[in-house]
């Protein structure tokens, strides 16, 4: 019995110890599971707290630096310019690169072609929908609109079409639209200059070492706007087909304003082939008529053949040269002084002076002044004056401005030289350039004498430019009738003025292309209300120049201390 019990006890003992081991092991496993679960909870909690902390720091940073992020200058630091800015004389921006977009479509991402085309047709009726439809069927990536602005981008984005893509690129923006179209020019889609300043200075404008230094011009945006407005109004008033104006500093050649009408918006990429859109000031080539009489008189005085008071006696009513007859538009006294020949604008009197001067002297003068050479200016759009053939009667006709062509730019530059003491100036549109030392074409004494005569063309009751006589500005100048080279039907009335004549600072050229008499326009002509009796420059171009000088005079006076002193003296004398 004892053995049996022992046996049973041993069995039971074995069973007891076995069961005890299993239970203990089970508890350990449960404990380990709980421990792992808690570790994961802690890890997730730590991760969540870290994210909250990171976002909190980021939000705080953005809040504290909101102004600097939105500031244009700070944005510009992350914007690598491809071209330099172009600015006017007062640092007003005329041309700048900006970020913009092309809009394109990826046909592979289009879910509903019909729906997309309907949306485009409704929101962008100017788009060629039929072409877009064909390209969608070809299943190749294509552009639907180039150079879109922010409004167009938002409008396209709001269509909710993932197939519409926006390609960022740098575009050239012209802040004044068409105001400087003939000067600034344009760039192509790859930011290469194709016309105007943009082309002439293409390499300099892309120079990375100078990218933060804008190219500064001599132009004044305010004056350019005023002259453009007055000239546009004049074209409408006299039903002209076009016009031009040029304002230049006579002492250094700085071009303050250059306007040629009609103009065009250089923000729009359009091919312009119509010749009426050429730069009439630098590229237009004309016979400038009676303004050349100023050069004839100056040359005769310079050669000491006459002085301003010399009387030319027995001036005939007409002079026959070959098969041609040279006459005056009006009848003048038989005896005229040299001064009166210019004031009254006598063709016959000019011919007599030219004969005194002689062909060789006139040839040398034209060569020295470069009147028939390509104009010197920082633009590629320049005209080529017609080569002079010195045949019979050429000297006679050149004396009063026929049979010789030049550009308005060259004529105005030469007028500047005539009144600044005789120093030949080179016109320029680049500010703070190195001014070239040029030759003297007439003496200071001749220049002074000429200024006095030009003043009388405006102030004398026998002068042809009385409508430009504005109080305080001491305006002088000369009228002329021009013809476009190669198109004798294209008539141009011109007036070149200088002011103030006692110590000139500015020369203003104004021209109207094919103007007509405005029968409803009432002039204040020397205190008398009257209508225009003739379709000559004295009744249109001079009238416009007077209005321009009245408006730009105060601006020029403020910007030029010497001029304001002279202006005040003239005003109160």
KEGUFI-789268 format. One record per residue (C-alpha): residue number from 0; residue in three letters; x, y, z. Coordinates in nm, 2 decimals, decimal comma. Layout:
BEGIN
[NUM; ALA; [X; Y; Z]] ...
% end
This chain:
BEGIN
[0; UNK; [0,00; 0,00; 0,00]] [1; UNK; [0,28; 0,24; 0,08]] [2; UNK; [0,44; 0,18; -0,24]] [3; UNK; [0,12; 0,25; -0,43]] [4; UNK; [0,07; 0,58; -0,24]] [5; UNK; [0,43; 0,68; -0,31]] [6; UNK; [0,37; 0,61; -0,67]] [7; UNK; [0,06; 0,82; -0,67]] [8; UNK; [0,23; 1,10; -0,49]] [9; UNK; [0,51; 1,11; -0,74]] [10; UNK; [0,26; 1,12; -1,02]] [11; UNK; [0,07; 1,40; -0,86]] [12; UNK; [0,39; 1,59; -0,78]] [13; UNK; [0,50; 1,57; -1,14]] [14; UNK; [0,16; 1,70; -1,25]] [15; UNK; [0,17; 1,97; -1,00]] [16; UNK; [0,50; 2,11; -1,10]] [17; UNK; [0,41; 2,09; -1,47]] [18; UNK; [0,09; 2,29; -1,42]] [19; UNK; [0,26; 2,55; -1,21]] [20; UNK; [0,53; 2,61; -1,48]] [21; UNK; [0,27; 2,67; -1,75]] [22; UNK; [0,07; 2,92; -1,55]] [23; UNK; [0,38; 3,12; -1,46]] [24; UNK; [0,49; 3,13; -1,83]] [25; UNK; [0,15; 3,25; -1,93]] [26; UNK; [0,17; 3,54; -1,69]] [27; UNK; [0,50; 3,65; -1,82]] [28; UNK; [0,38; 3,65; -2,17]] [29; UNK; [0,08; 3,87; -2,08]] [30; UNK; [0,31; 4,11; -1,90]] [31; UNK; [0,54; 4,14; -2,21]] [32; UNK; [0,24; 4,21; -2,43]] [33; UNK; [0,12; 4,49; -2,21]] [34; UNK; [0,47; 4,63; -2,19]] [35; UNK; [0,50; 4,64; -2,58]] [36; UNK; [0,16; 4,80; -2,62]] [37; UNK; [0,25; 5,07; -2,37]] [38; UNK; [0,58; 5,14; -2,56]] [39; UNK; [0,39; 5,18; -2,88]] [40; UNK; [0,14; 5,42; -2,71]] [41; UNK; [0,43; 5,63; -2,58]] [42; UNK; [0,60; 5,63; -2,92]] [43; UNK; [0,29; 5,75; -3,09]] [44; UNK; [0,23; 6,01; -2,83]] [45; UNK; [0,58; 6,14; -2,87]] [46; UNK; [0,55; 6,14; -3,24]] [47; UNK; [0,22; 6,33; -3,22]] [48; UNK; [0,36; 6,59; -2,97]] [49; UNK; [0,67; 6,64; -3,20]] [50; UNK; [0,44; 6,71; -3,50]] [51; UNK; [0,24; 6,96; -3,30]] [52; UNK; [0,56; 7,12; -3,18]] [53; UNK; [0,70; 7,15; -3,53]] [54; UNK; [0,38; 7,29; -3,68]] [55; UNK; [0,35; 7,54; -3,39]] [56; UNK; [0,71; 7,66; -3,45]] [57; UNK; [0,64; 7,69; -3,82]] [58; UNK; [0,32; 7,88; -3,77]] [59; UNK; [0,49; 8,12; -3,52]] [60; UNK; [0,78; 8,17; -3,77]] [61; UNK; [0,54; 8,25; -4,05]] [62; UNK; [0,34; 8,49; -3,84]] [63; UNK; [0,64; 8,68; -3,72]] [64; UNK; [0,79; 8,70; -4,08]] [65; UNK; [0,47; 8,76; -4,28]] [66; UNK; [0,57; 9,10; -4,40]] [67; UNK; [0,91; 9,00; -4,52]] [68; UNK; [0,76; 8,70; -4,70]] [69; UNK; [0,51; 8,91; -4,89]] [70; UNK; [0,76; 9,18; -4,95]] [71; UNK; [0,84; 9,21; -5,32]] [72; UNK; [1,21; 9,28; -5,26]] [73; UNK; [1,25; 8,96; -5,07]] [74; UNK; [1,07; 8,77; -5,34]] [75; UNK; [1,30; 8,92; -5,59]] [76; UNK; [1,60; 8,77; -5,41]] [77; UNK; [1,47; 8,43; -5,50]] [78; UNK; [1,39; 8,53; -5,85]] [79; UNK; [1,69; 8,51; -6,08]] [80; UNK; [1,64; 8,78; -6,35]] [81; UNK; [1,74; 8,71; -6,71]] [82; UNK; [1,75; 9,08; -6,81]] [83; UNK; [1,82; 9,41; -6,64]] [84; UNK; [1,55; 9,67; -6,58]] [85; UNK; [1,52; 9,97; -6,81]] [86; UNK; [1,43; 10,30; -6,63]] [87; UNK; [1,38; 10,66; -6,73]] [88; UNK; [1,59; 10,96; -6,61]] [89; UNK; [1,39; 10,96; -6,28]] [90; UNK; [1,43; 10,58; -6,22]] [91; UNK; [1,07; 10,51; -6,33]] [92; UNK; [1,06; 10,15; -6,45]] [93; UNK; [0,99; 10,12; -6,83]] [94; UNK; [1,08; 9,75; -6,88]] [95; UNK; [1,11; 9,46; -6,63]] [96; UNK; [1,12; 9,08; -6,63]] [97; UNK; [0,84; 8,91; -6,44]] [98; UNK; [0,73; 8,56; -6,37]] [99; UNK; [0,44; 8,45; -6,59]] [100; UNK; [0,29; 8,14; -6,75]] [101; UNK; [0,20; 7,96; -7,07]] [102; UNK; [-0,12; 7,75; -7,05]] [103; UNK; [-0,10; 7,40; -7,20]] [104; UNK; [-0,31; 7,08; -7,21]] [105; UNK; [-0,21; 6,72; -7,16]] [106; UNK; [-0,47; 6,52; -7,36]] [107; UNK; [-0,39; 6,20; -7,17]] [108; UNK; [-0,54; 6,36; -6,85]] [109; UNK; [-0,86; 6,47; -7,02]] [110; UNK; [-1,16; 6,28; -6,89]] [111; UNK; [-1,43; 6,45; -7,09]] [112; UNK; [-1,31; 6,63; -7,41]] [113; UNK; [-1,66; 6,76; -7,49]] [114; UNK; [-1,70; 6,92; -7,15]] [115; UNK; [-1,35; 7,07; -7,16]] [116; UNK; [-1,41; 7,23; -7,50]] [117; UNK; [-1,74; 7,38; -7,38]] [118; UNK; [-1,57; 7,53; -7,08]] [119; UNK; [-1,30; 7,68; -7,29]] [120; UNK; [-1,55; 7,82; -7,55]] [121; UNK; [-1,76; 7,99; -7,28]] [122; UNK; [-1,47; 8,13; -7,08]] [123; UNK; [-1,22; 8,20; -7,36]] [124; UNK; [-1,42; 8,27; -7,68]] [125; UNK; [-1,10; 8,41; -7,85]] [126; UNK; [-0,93; 8,07; -7,84]] [127; UNK; [-0,93; 7,86; -8,17]] [128; UNK; [-1,16; 7,58; -8,03]] [129; UNK; [-1,15; 7,38; -8,36]] [130; UNK; [-0,77; 7,37; -8,35]] [131; UNK; [-0,77; 7,27; -7,99]] [132; UNK; [-1,02; 6,99; -8,07]] [133; UNK; [-0,79; 6,85; -8,34]] [134; UNK; [-0,49; 6,86; -8,11]] [135; UNK; [-0,68; 6,68; -7,84]] [136; UNK; [-0,75; 6,40; -8,08]] [137; UNK; [-0,38; 6,38; -8,16]] [138; UNK; [-0,31; 6,31; -7,79]] [139; UNK; [0,01; 6,52; -7,78]] [140; UNK; [0,09; 6,78; -7,52]] [141; UNK; [0,03; 7,13; -7,66]] [142; UNK; [-0,01; 7,50; -7,56]] [143; UNK; [-0,34; 7,68; -7,58]] [144; UNK; [-0,23; 8,03; -7,48]] [145; UNK; [0,10; 8,20; -7,44]] [146; UNK; [0,19; 8,47; -7,18]] [147; UNK; [-0,12; 8,45; -6,97]] [148; UNK; [-0,17; 8,70; -6,69]] [149; UNK; [-0,27; 8,62; -6,34]] [150; UNK; [-0,64; 8,68; -6,41]] [151; UNK; [-0,63; 8,44; -6,70]] [152; UNK; [-0,44; 8,18; -6,49]] [153; UNK; [-0,69; 8,19; -6,21]] [154; UNK; [-0,98; 8,17; -6,46]] [155; UNK; [-0,82; 7,86; -6,62]] [156; UNK; [-0,74; 7,70; -6,29]] [157; UNK; [-1,10; 7,75; -6,17]] [158; UNK; [-1,22; 7,53; -6,45]] [159; UNK; [-1,11; 7,23; -6,24]] [160; UNK; [-0,94; 7,05; -6,52]] [161; UNK; [-0,63; 6,86; -6,42]] [162; UNK; [-0,53; 6,83; -6,79]] [163; UNK; [-0,46; 7,21; -6,79]] [164; UNK; [-0,10; 7,28; -6,71]] [165; UNK; [0,08; 7,60; -6,64]] [166; UNK; [0,44; 7,64; -6,76]] [167; UNK; [0,63; 7,91; -6,57]] [168; UNK; [0,87; 8,14; -6,75]] [169; UNK; [1,01; 8,49; -6,74]] [170; UNK; [0,83; 8,75; -6,96]] [171; UNK; [0,92; 9,11; -7,03]] [172; UNK; [0,67; 9,36; -6,91]] [173; UNK; [0,65; 9,72; -7,04]] [174; UNK; [0,48; 9,94; -6,78]] [175; UNK; [0,37; 10,21; -7,02]] [176; UNK; [0,23; 10,00; -7,30]] [177; UNK; [0,26; 10,20; -7,62]] [178; UNK; [0,41; 10,52; -7,48]] [179; UNK; [0,77; 10,42; -7,56]] [180; UNK; [0,70; 10,16; -7,83]] [181; UNK; [0,94; 10,31; -8,08]] [182; UNK; [1,23; 10,34; -7,83]] [183; UNK; [1,22; 10,05; -7,59]] [184; UNK; [1,14; 9,78; -7,85]] [185; UNK; [1,06; 9,42; -7,76]] [186; UNK; [1,22; 9,08; -7,67]] [187; UNK; [1,12; 8,74; -7,81]] [188; UNK; [0,99; 8,45; -7,60]] [189; UNK; [1,35; 8,35; -7,52]] [190; UNK; [1,43; 8,69; -7,38]] [191; UNK; [1,64; 8,80; -7,67]] [192; UNK; [1,60; 9,16; -7,79]] [193; UNK; [1,45; 9,20; -8,13]] [194; UNK; [1,40; 9,57; -8,16]] [195; UNK; [1,47; 9,91; -8,01]] [196; UNK; [1,68; 9,95; -7,69]] [197; UNK; [1,62; 9,58; -7,61]] [198; UNK; [1,80; 9,48; -7,93]] [199; UNK; [2,07; 9,74; -7,94]] [200; UNK; [2,18; 9,67; -7,58]] [201; UNK; [2,08; 9,30; -7,57]] [202; UNK; [2,42; 9,18; -7,45]] [203; UNK; [2,45; 9,45; -7,18]] [204; UNK; [2,09; 9,38; -7,06]] [205; UNK; [2,17; 9,01; -7,01]] [206; UNK; [2,50; 9,08; -6,83]] [207; UNK; [2,48; 8,88; -6,50]] [208; UNK; [2,74; 9,11; -6,34]] [209; UNK; [2,52; 9,41; -6,39]] [210; UNK; [2,18; 9,24; -6,34]] [211; UNK; [2,10; 9,46; -6,03]] [212; UNK; [2,19; 9,78; -6,21]] [213; UNK; [1,91; 9,91; -6,44]] [214; UNK; [1,99; 10,07; -6,78]] [215; UNK; [1,90; 10,43; -6,73]] [216; UNK; [1,77; 10,64; -7,02]] [217; UNK; [1,76; 11,02; -7,08]] [218; UNK; [1,38; 11,00; -7,13]] [219; UNK; [1,13; 11,17; -6,90]] [220; UNK; [0,80; 10,97; -6,86]] [221; UNK; [0,59; 11,27; -6,76]] [222; UNK; [0,71; 11,48; -7,06]] [223; UNK; [0,67; 11,19; -7,29]] [224; UNK; [0,31; 11,14; -7,18]] [225; UNK; [0,23; 11,51; -7,22]] [226; UNK; [0,38; 11,54; -7,57]] [227; UNK; [0,21; 11,21; -7,68]] [228; UNK; [-0,13; 11,34; -7,56]] [229; UNK; [-0,09; 11,68; -7,73]] [230; UNK; [0,03; 11,52; -8,06]] [231; UNK; [-0,25; 11,26; -8,06]] [232; UNK; [-0,50; 11,54; -8,01]] [233; UNK; [-0,35; 11,74; -8,29]] [234; UNK; [-0,37; 11,44; -8,53]] [235; UNK; [-0,74; 11,43; -8,45]] [236; UNK; [-0,79; 11,81; -8,48]] [237; UNK; [-0,62; 11,84; -8,82]] [238; UNK; [-0,72; 11,49; -8,95]] [239; UNK; [-0,35; 11,40; -9,00]] [240; UNK; [-0,24; 11,05; -9,08]] [241; UNK; [0,04; 11,06; -8,83]] [242; UNK; [0,30; 11,27; -8,66]] [243; UNK; [0,61; 11,29; -8,45]] [244; UNK; [0,79; 11,50; -8,19]] [245; UNK; [1,14; 11,52; -8,05]] [246; UNK; [1,26; 11,71; -7,74]] [247; UNK; [1,64; 11,74; -7,70]] [248; UNK; [1,89; 11,91; -7,47]] [249; UNK; [2,09; 12,13; -7,71]] [250; UNK; [2,40; 12,12; -7,49]] [251; UNK; [2,46; 11,75; -7,45]] [252; UNK; [2,23; 11,58; -7,69]] [253; UNK; [2,01; 11,41; -7,43]] [254; UNK; [1,68; 11,31; -7,58]] [255; UNK; [1,41; 11,38; -7,32]] [256; UNK; [1,11; 11,27; -7,54]] [257; UNK; [1,07; 11,09; -7,87]] [258; UNK; [0,72; 11,03; -8,00]] [259; UNK; [0,61; 10,88; -8,32]] [260; UNK; [0,24; 10,82; -8,40]] [261; UNK; [0,07; 10,59; -8,46]] [262; UNK; [0,24; 10,37; -8,21]] [263; UNK; [0,16; 10,02; -8,08]] [264; UNK; [0,14; 9,83; -7,75]] [265; UNK; [0,47; 9,64; -7,70]] [266; UNK; [0,32; 9,41; -7,44]] [267; UNK; [0,13; 9,25; -7,73]] [268; UNK; [0,34; 9,02; -7,95]] [269; UNK; [0,21; 9,11; -8,30]] [270; UNK; [0,39; 9,13; -8,63]] [271; UNK; [0,36; 9,49; -8,77]] [272; UNK; [0,43; 9,54; -9,14]] [273; UNK; [0,25; 9,86; -9,21]] [274; UNK; [0,50; 10,14; -9,28]] [275; UNK; [0,29; 10,40; -9,10]] [276; UNK; [0,42; 10,24; -8,77]] [277; UNK; [0,78; 10,32; -8,84]] [278; UNK; [0,98; 10,54; -8,61]] [279; UNK; [0,93; 10,87; -8,80]] [280; UNK; [1,19; 11,05; -8,60]] [281; UNK; [1,49; 10,82; -8,65]] [282; UNK; [1,38; 10,61; -8,95]] [283; UNK; [1,16; 10,85; -9,15]] [284; UNK; [1,35; 11,02; -9,43]] [285; UNK; [1,21; 11,36; -9,56]] [286; UNK; [1,28; 11,67; -9,75]] [287; UNK; [1,24; 11,91; -9,46]] [288; UNK; [1,17; 12,22; -9,67]] [289; UNK; [1,22; 12,57; -9,53]] [290; UNK; [1,39; 12,47; -9,20]] [291; UNK; [1,70; 12,44; -9,42]] [292; UNK; [1,70; 12,81; -9,48]] [293; UNK; [1,84; 12,85; -9,13]] [294; UNK; [2,15; 12,66; -9,24]] [295; UNK; [2,19; 12,87; -9,55]] [296; UNK; [2,17; 13,19; -9,35]] [297; UNK; [2,41; 13,06; -9,08]] [298; UNK; [2,66; 12,95; -9,35]] [299; UNK; [2,65; 13,29; -9,52]] [300; UNK; [2,71; 13,47; -9,19]] [301; UNK; [2,98; 13,23; -9,09]] [302; UNK; [3,17; 13,29; -9,42]] [303; UNK; [3,14; 13,66; -9,35]] [304; UNK; [2,97; 13,71; -9,68]] [305; UNK; [2,69; 13,90; -9,50]] [306; UNK; [2,56; 13,98; -9,15]] [307; UNK; [2,20; 13,98; -9,02]] [308; UNK; [2,14; 14,34; -9,12]] [309; UNK; [2,29; 14,31; -9,48]] [310; UNK; [2,03; 14,42; -9,74]] [311; UNK; [1,99; 14,19; -10,04]] [312; UNK; [1,86; 14,43; -10,31]] [313; UNK; [1,64; 14,37; -10,61]] [314; UNK; [1,52; 14,03; -10,51]] [315; UNK; [1,32; 13,90; -10,81]] [316; UNK; [0,98; 13,74; -10,78]] [317; UNK; [1,11; 13,42; -10,94]] [318; UNK; [1,43; 13,26; -11,04]] [319; UNK; [1,45; 13,02; -11,34]] [320; UNK; [1,68; 12,73; -11,30]] [321; UNK; [1,69; 12,49; -11,59]] [322; UNK; [1,33; 12,41; -11,67]] [323; UNK; [1,22; 12,50; -11,32]] [324; UNK; [1,10; 12,82; -11,16]] [325; UNK; [1,17; 12,91; -10,80]] [326; UNK; [0,91; 13,14; -10,64]] [327; UNK; [0,79; 13,25; -10,30]] [328; UNK; [0,45; 13,15; -10,16]] [329; UNK; [0,38; 13,51; -10,06]] [330; UNK; [0,49; 13,83; -10,22]] [331; UNK; [0,77; 14,00; -10,03]] [332; UNK; [0,94; 14,35; -10,06]] [333; UNK; [1,20; 14,38; -10,33]] [334; UNK; [1,47; 14,45; -10,08]] [335; UNK; [1,51; 14,23; -9,78]] [336; UNK; [1,78; 14,20; -9,51]] [337; UNK; [1,94; 13,86; -9,44]] [338; UNK; [1,74; 13,85; -9,12]] [339; UNK; [1,41; 13,92; -9,31]] [340; UNK; [1,48; 13,64; -9,56]] [341; UNK; [1,47; 13,39; -9,28]] [342; UNK; [1,19; 13,56; -9,08]] [343; UNK; [0,96; 13,59; -9,39]] [344; UNK; [1,09; 13,25; -9,53]] [345; UNK; [1,18; 13,37; -9,88]] [346; UNK; [1,28; 13,09; -10,12]] [347; UNK; [1,42; 13,33; -10,37]] [348; UNK; [1,62; 13,52; -10,11]] [349; UNK; [1,77; 13,19; -9,99]] [350; UNK; [1,88; 13,10; -10,34]] [351; UNK; [2,07; 13,43; -10,37]] [352; UNK; [2,25; 13,36; -10,05]] [353; UNK; [2,34; 13,01; -10,16]] [354; UNK; [2,50; 13,15; -10,48]] [355; UNK; [2,71; 13,37; -10,26]] [356; UNK; [2,82; 13,07; -10,05]] [357; UNK; [2,90; 12,85; -10,35]] [358; UNK; [2,87; 12,48; -10,41]] [359; UNK; [3,20; 12,37; -10,25]] [360; UNK; [3,13; 12,55; -9,92]] [361; UNK; [2,78; 12,40; -9,91]] [362; UNK; [2,92; 12,05; -9,98]] [363; UNK; [3,17; 12,08; -9,70]] [364; UNK; [2,90; 12,20; -9,46]] [365; UNK; [2,68; 11,90; -9,54]] [366; UNK; [2,97; 11,66; -9,50]] [367; UNK; [3,09; 11,81; -9,17]] [368; UNK; [2,74; 11,81; -9,02]] [369; UNK; [2,67; 11,45; -9,14]] [370; UNK; [2,32; 11,55; -9,26]] [371; UNK; [2,31; 11,29; -9,53]] [372; UNK; [2,47; 11,01; -9,32]] [373; UNK; [2,29; 10,75; -9,11]] [374; UNK; [2,18; 10,92; -8,78]] [375; UNK; [2,39; 10,83; -8,47]] [376; UNK; [2,16; 10,70; -8,20]] [377; UNK; [2,14; 10,39; -7,98]] [378; UNK; [1,88; 10,23; -8,20]] [379; UNK; [1,90; 10,01; -8,51]] [380; UNK; [1,58; 10,15; -8,66]] [381; UNK; [1,74; 10,44; -8,85]] [382; UNK; [1,68; 10,58; -9,19]] [383; UNK; [1,93; 10,63; -9,47]] [384; UNK; [1,92; 10,98; -9,63]] [385; UNK; [1,93; 10,99; -10,01]] [386; UNK; [2,27; 11,05; -10,16]] [387; UNK; [2,30; 11,39; -10,32]] [388; UNK; [2,37; 11,42; -10,69]] [389; UNK; [2,52; 11,76; -10,74]] [390; UNK; [2,37; 11,83; -11,08]] [391; UNK; [2,24; 12,16; -11,21]] [392; UNK; [2,01; 12,35; -10,97]] [393; UNK; [2,10; 12,13; -10,68]] [394; UNK; [2,26; 12,42; -10,49]] [395; UNK; [1,96; 12,64; -10,55]] [396; UNK; [1,70; 12,39; -10,43]] [397; UNK; [1,91; 12,27; -10,13]] [398; UNK; [1,92; 12,64; -10,01]] [399; UNK; [1,55; 12,62; -9,92]] [400; UNK; [1,53; 12,25; -9,82]] [401; UNK; [1,43; 12,07; -10,14]] [402; UNK; [1,64; 11,81; -10,32]] [403; UNK; [1,81; 11,70; -9,99]] [404; UNK; [1,68; 11,44; -9,75]] [405; UNK; [1,75; 11,37; -9,39]] [406; UNK; [1,58; 11,24; -9,07]] [407; UNK; [1,41; 11,46; -8,81]] [408; UNK; [1,66; 11,34; -8,56]] [409; UNK; [1,96; 11,47; -8,76]] [410; UNK; [1,78; 11,80; -8,84]] [411; UNK; [1,70; 11,86; -8,47]] [412; UNK; [2,05; 11,78; -8,37]] [413; UNK; [2,19; 12,02; -8,62]] [414; UNK; [1,96; 12,29; -8,49]] [415; UNK; [2,08; 12,22; -8,14]] [416; UNK; [2,44; 12,28; -8,27]] [417; UNK; [2,34; 12,60; -8,45]] [418; UNK; [2,22; 12,76; -8,12]] [419; UNK; [2,44; 12,61; -7,85]] [420; UNK; [2,75; 12,81; -7,96]] [421; UNK; [2,82; 12,60; -8,27]] [422; UNK; [2,93; 12,27; -8,10]] [423; UNK; [2,81; 11,96; -8,30]] [424; UNK; [2,61; 11,74; -8,06]] [425; UNK; [2,55; 11,37; -8,08]] [426; UNK; [2,20; 11,27; -7,98]] [427; UNK; [2,16; 10,99; -7,72]] [428; UNK; [1,90; 10,82; -7,51]] [429; UNK; [2,14; 10,68; -7,26]] [430; UNK; [2,18; 10,87; -6,93]] [431; UNK; [2,52; 10,95; -6,77]] [432; UNK; [2,71; 10,84; -7,08]] [433; UNK; [3,06; 10,98; -7,16]] [434; UNK; [2,99; 11,28; -7,38]] [435; UNK; [3,20; 11,29; -7,69]] [436; UNK; [3,41; 11,59; -7,77]] [437; UNK; [3,28; 11,72; -8,10]] [438; UNK; [3,39; 11,97; -8,36]] [439; UNK; [3,27; 12,32; -8,39]] [440; UNK; [3,07; 12,39; -8,71]] [441; UNK; [3,00; 12,76; -8,66]] [442; UNK; [3,14; 13,03; -8,43]] [443; UNK; [2,98; 13,15; -8,11]] [444; UNK; [2,92; 13,49; -8,27]] [445; UNK; [2,73; 13,33; -8,56]] [446; UNK; [2,53; 13,12; -8,32]] [447; UNK; [2,43; 13,42; -8,12]] [448; UNK; [2,33; 13,61; -8,43]] [449; UNK; [2,12; 13,31; -8,55]] [450; UNK; [1,94; 13,28; -8,22]] [451; UNK; [1,82; 13,64; -8,24]] [452; UNK; [1,69; 13,58; -8,59]] [453; UNK; [1,51; 13,26; -8,49]] [454; UNK; [1,35; 13,45; -8,20]] [455; UNK; [1,21; 13,70; -8,45]] [456; UNK; [1,06; 13,42; -8,66]] [457; UNK; [0,83; 13,37; -8,36]] [458; UNK; [0,80; 13,72; -8,21]] [459; UNK; [0,79; 13,94; -8,52]] [460; UNK; [0,45; 14,02; -8,69]] [461; UNK; [0,61; 13,92; -9,02]] [462; UNK; [0,73; 13,58; -8,88]] [463; UNK; [0,58; 13,25; -8,97]] [464; UNK; [0,56; 13,10; -8,62]] [465; UNK; [0,37; 13,35; -8,40]] [466; UNK; [0,14; 13,08; -8,25]] [467; UNK; [0,44; 12,94; -8,06]] [468; UNK; [0,52; 13,27; -7,88]] [469; UNK; [0,44; 13,18; -7,52]] [470; UNK; [0,50; 13,42; -7,24]] [471; UNK; [0,82; 13,35; -7,04]] [472; UNK; [0,97; 13,09; -7,26]] [473; UNK; [1,14; 13,31; -7,52]] [474; UNK; [1,07; 13,06; -7,81]] [475; UNK; [1,25; 13,08; -8,14]] [476; UNK; [1,24; 12,85; -8,44]] [477; UNK; [1,17; 12,79; -8,80]] [478; UNK; [0,88; 12,64; -9,00]] [479; UNK; [0,90; 12,40; -9,29]] [480; UNK; [0,71; 12,19; -9,54]] [481; UNK; [0,84; 11,83; -9,58]] [482; UNK; [0,80; 11,55; -9,83]] [483; UNK; [0,86; 11,19; -9,75]] [484; UNK; [1,14; 11,05; -9,97]] [485; UNK; [1,00; 10,84; -10,24]] [486; UNK; [0,64; 10,95; -10,18]] [487; UNK; [0,57; 11,31; -10,30]] [488; UNK; [0,21; 11,28; -10,20]] [489; UNK; [0,30; 11,24; -9,84]] [490; UNK; [0,32; 11,60; -9,71]] [491; UNK; [0,46; 11,69; -9,37]] [492; UNK; [0,44; 12,02; -9,19]] [493; UNK; [0,72; 12,08; -8,95]] [494; UNK; [0,84; 12,33; -8,69]] [495; UNK; [1,17; 12,32; -8,50]] [496; UNK; [1,18; 12,54; -8,20]] [497; UNK; [1,45; 12,63; -7,95]] [498; UNK; [1,40; 12,79; -7,60]] [499; UNK; [1,49; 13,00; -7,43]] [500; UNK; [1,67; 13,18; -7,71]] [501; UNK; [1,89; 13,40; -7,49]] [502; UNK; [2,06; 13,09; -7,36]] [503; UNK; [1,91; 12,78; -7,52]] [504; UNK; [1,86; 12,46; -7,33]] [505; UNK; [1,60; 12,27; -7,54]] [506; UNK; [1,51; 12,21; -7,90]] [507; UNK; [1,16; 12,08; -7,99]] [508; UNK; [1,07; 11,93; -8,33]] [509; UNK; [0,71; 11,88; -8,42]] [510; UNK; [0,56; 11,74; -8,74]] [511; UNK; [0,22; 11,65; -8,87]] [512; UNK; [0,17; 11,41; -9,16]] [513; UNK; [-0,09; 11,51; -9,42]] [514; UNK; [-0,28; 11,76; -9,20]] [515; UNK; [-0,59; 11,94; -9,32]] [516; UNK; [-0,74; 12,28; -9,23]] [517; UNK; [-0,97; 12,27; -8,93]] [518; UNK; [-1,24; 12,51; -9,03]] [519; UNK; [-1,40; 12,51; -8,68]] [520; UNK; [-1,07; 12,59; -8,50]] [521; UNK; [-1,05; 12,95; -8,38]] [522; UNK; [-0,69; 13,08; -8,32]] [523; UNK; [-0,58; 13,37; -8,10]] [524; UNK; [-0,34; 13,51; -8,36]] [525; UNK; [-0,16; 13,81; -8,21]] [526; UNK; [-0,46; 13,91; -8,01]] [527; UNK; [-0,71; 13,86; -8,29]] [528; UNK; [-0,96; 13,57; -8,32]] [529; UNK; [-0,93; 13,41; -8,66]] [530; UNK; [-0,94; 13,09; -8,86]] [531; UNK; [-0,65; 12,93; -9,05]] [532; UNK; [-0,61; 13,08; -9,40]] [533; UNK; [-0,36; 12,82; -9,52]] [534; UNK; [-0,27; 12,46; -9,46]] [535; UNK; [0,09; 12,54; -9,36]] [536; UNK; [0,30; 12,45; -9,06]] [537; UNK; [0,25; 12,80; -8,92]] [538; UNK; [-0,12; 12,71; -8,87]] [539; UNK; [-0,08; 12,35; -8,73]] [540; UNK; [0,27; 12,23; -8,63]] [541; UNK; [0,35; 12,57; -8,47]] [542; UNK; [0,01; 12,57; -8,29]] [543; UNK; [0,08; 12,22; -8,15]] [544; UNK; [0,44; 12,31; -8,05]] [545; UNK; [0,31; 12,62; -7,86]] [546; UNK; [0,06; 12,41; -7,66]] [547; UNK; [0,34; 12,15; -7,58]] [548; UNK; [0,59; 12,42; -7,46]] [549; UNK; [0,32; 12,57; -7,23]] [550; UNK; [0,27; 12,24; -7,06]] [551; UNK; [0,62; 12,10; -7,04]] [552; UNK; [0,79; 12,44; -6,97]] [553; UNK; [0,71; 12,43; -6,59]] [554; UNK; [0,84; 12,07; -6,56]] [555; UNK; [1,16; 12,16; -6,75]] [556; UNK; [1,20; 12,47; -6,53]] [557; UNK; [1,18; 12,27; -6,21]] [558; UNK; [1,43; 12,02; -6,34]] [559; UNK; [1,67; 12,28; -6,47]] [560; UNK; [1,79; 12,57; -6,24]] [561; UNK; [1,95; 12,77; -6,52]] [562; UNK; [1,63; 12,75; -6,72]] [563; UNK; [1,41; 12,87; -6,43]] [564; UNK; [1,63; 13,17; -6,38]] [565; UNK; [1,60; 13,27; -6,75]] [566; UNK; [1,22; 13,19; -6,74]] [567; UNK; [1,17; 13,43; -6,45]] [568; UNK; [1,38; 13,71; -6,61]] [569; UNK; [1,18; 13,68; -6,93]] [570; UNK; [0,85; 13,67; -6,75]] [571; UNK; [0,90; 14,00; -6,56]] [572; UNK; [1,09; 14,20; -6,83]] 
% end
